[in-house]
Amino acid sequence: MRRTAAAAVALALLAPACTRDEPAPRPTAVATVFLERLSTAIRDVNAARVRLSDDGAALGAAAAALDDVDEVAVKGDRTTARARRPKAAGAVQAAAPIARRLQEHVRAYQRAVTALSSAEAPGLTPEQLAALRDAVQAGRDEVAELQHYATAVTAVWTRYEKLDADQKTWVARAYNGWYRTTQESAGAYVVMTERPKLSAARRTFATADQRRVEAGRTAAERFEKARATLSPLLS
């Protein structure tokens, strides 16, 4: 039962399982302990990667929602801007705690990868050992990009939070007679949102986010290759 439970958890990363014609060798007590350790490490890697993927999606959604408001506010379109503001405000509110925890989540993933690297055991075939080590390296490579991403988010997220506050203020003013014309309204918004600083923050975030996504895709492909080799061991 212990081996079955270990395999079930491990296959969360390595599923779907593949089969071989020859039966897998029966595990010894040492092998069973190894499977428990390996399945725990894989579970933690899985959880960390899912959490970071969700983090990236939430941060990206907030940035995109703010950009949607900005697109019309910069033209002085107060009606459309106000209609889009609730979505942006909600997205920023959801993303704020994520931005603060992002570095911590990356460190958790790094710890999980380190634990996976310690899950090697005597008795693995050279092919299995190579697959496990490549999975570990895939995780390390992804962690490196996520560290860059987290650093970028830390550097620019206050600018997005300022944009959120500026948009809220501008919409309120636009509906309370602060601006005589659409052109004046647009000009006030441009000045308020400090376009050069905002543009720089957008470039930094967009580049880091693209690298994060590409690193995740590459890591997933490498994990899949490891799965093909290791799943018979755990099935």
N, C-alpha and C positions, 0 to 999 in steps of 0.2 A: 504493500500500500504506500509506503514512503516513496518508493521509486516511481510509482504511478503518479502521485501528487507532484513530485518534482518534475516529471516529464510534462505534465499538464501546464504547469506554470511556465516552464522553459519554452514551450511551443507557442506562447503568446508572441514571442519575437520570431520564432523559427517556423511557425505554421505558414502554409499548409505542409504537413509532413509528407516526405517522399518515402518510398519503400524500396527494398532490395529483394532480390530473389533468395539470398541466403539469410537465415535467421540471425538476429543480433545475439551476441554472446550474453549469457546470463551474468548479471553483475555480482561482484563480490561485495562484501560489506564496505570495503574502501571505495569501490565504485559508487555505491549507493550514497555515501557521504559526499562524494564528489558531485553527484547529480543534484543533490540538495543545494550544495553551494553554487553550482552553475545556474540552477533554476532561479535561485534568489538573485544572483547577479543580473541575469537576463531580465527578470521582473523589474528590478530597479532601473536598469537602462531603459526599458520600455516606458515606465512611468515618467522618467525624467524627459524623454524625448517627446512624449505626448503633451506633457505640461508645457514644454518650451514651444512646441508647435502652436498650442492654444494661445500662449503668450504673444507670439508673433502675429497671430491672426487678429487678436484683440487690439494690439497696438496699430497694426496696419489699418484696421477698420476705423479707428479713431482718427488717424491721420487723413484717411480718405474722406470721412464725413466732414471734417473741418475744411478740407479742400473744396468740397462741394458747395459749402456756404461761401467760401472765399471767392469762388468762381463768379458768383452773381453779386456779392457785396462789393467787389472791386469795381463793378459797373454802376453801383448805386441802386441796385434793385432790392429795395427793402422788403417787398412782398415775398419774393421767392426766398430771400435769405431767412426771413422769419419762419417760413414754412419748413425750411431745412434744418433750422437750429435745434429742435428737440432731438432729432437723431444724433446730431453732432454732440450735443451736451451729454446725452446718455452714453455715447461711445467713449467720450473722454473720461467721464466719471468711472466707467468700468475699467478703463485702461490705467488710470492713475495708480492704483495699488500694484498693478502688474509691473509698471515701470520701476517702482521702488523695489520690488522683489526680484527683478530679473537677474541681477548678479548672483543672488542666492540660489536661484534655480539652475543657473549655469554651473555653479560649484557643486550642486547636488548631482548633476549629470556627470561631472568630472569624477566625483567620488564613485559613482556607479561604474564608470568605465574602468577605474582603477581596481575595483572589486572584481570585475570581469577578467581583468588581466591576471588576477590571482587565482582564478578558477581552473587553471591547468592542472592536470593530474597524470600520474604514470599510467600507461596503458592506452593513451590516445595514439592513434595511428599518425604517421607524419602528415597525412592529408588533413586529418581532423585538427591536429595541432596548428597547422598552417591556417586553416579556416578560422579557428578561434582567435589566433593572433591577428589576422586581417580584420576581423570584426572589432577587436580592440583598437587597432590603428584607425579604422573608420570612425569609431567613436571619438578618438583623440583629435582627429582632423576636424570633425564637426564641432567639438568643444572649442577648438581654436577660433573658428569662425564665429561661434556664438559669443565668445568672449569679446571679439571685435564688435559684434552687434550690440551687446549689452553696454559696452563703453560708449558707442555712438548714441544709444538711447539715453544714457545718463547725461550726455553732453547736450542733447538737443530737446529733451522732452519739456523742459521749462518753457521753451519757445512755443511749443504746441499748446501748452496750458495757457500761456499769455494770449495766443491767438484765440483760444476759446473765450477767455475773459473779454478780449477786445471785441469780438463779434457780439457777445451779449450786450456790451455797453453800446456798441454802434447801433444795433437794432433798436434798443430802447430810445436812444437819442433820435434816430430817424423817425420814430413814431411819436415823438414828443416835440416836434417842430424845431429841432436844432438846425436843420439844413433847409435852405430855401428852395434848392433845385436838386435834381438827380445828379448833376455834374458836381455840385458842391458836396453832396453826400458821398459820392465816390471819392473825391479828393480827400475828404476827411478820413475815410476808411484807409486809404493808401498811407497817409501820414501816420495814422494810429498804429497800423500793423507793421511798420518798419520793414519795408519790403526787402532790402538787401540782407538783413539778418534772417528774415523768414526764408528767403530763397536758399541761403547757405544751409540752414537747418534741414530744409527739404532735400537738398542734394545729399547731405550726409546720411540722412535716414534712408533715403531711397537706395543709395549704393549699398549700405550695410544690410538692408533688408533683402536686396537681390542676392547678395553673397550668402546670406543665411538660407534662403530658399534653395539656392544651387547646392550648398553644402549638404543640406538635408536630403536632397534628391540623390546626390552621390553616395551619401552614407546609407541610404535605404537600399540602393543597388548592391552595395558591398555586403550589407547585412543579409540580403537575399541570397547572395552566393554562399555565404557562410551557412545559412539555413539548409541549403541543398546538401551540404556535406555533413552537417552535424545532426540533422533531424533523425537519421537512422539510429544514432546513438541514444537519442532521447525518446524514441517511439516505443 
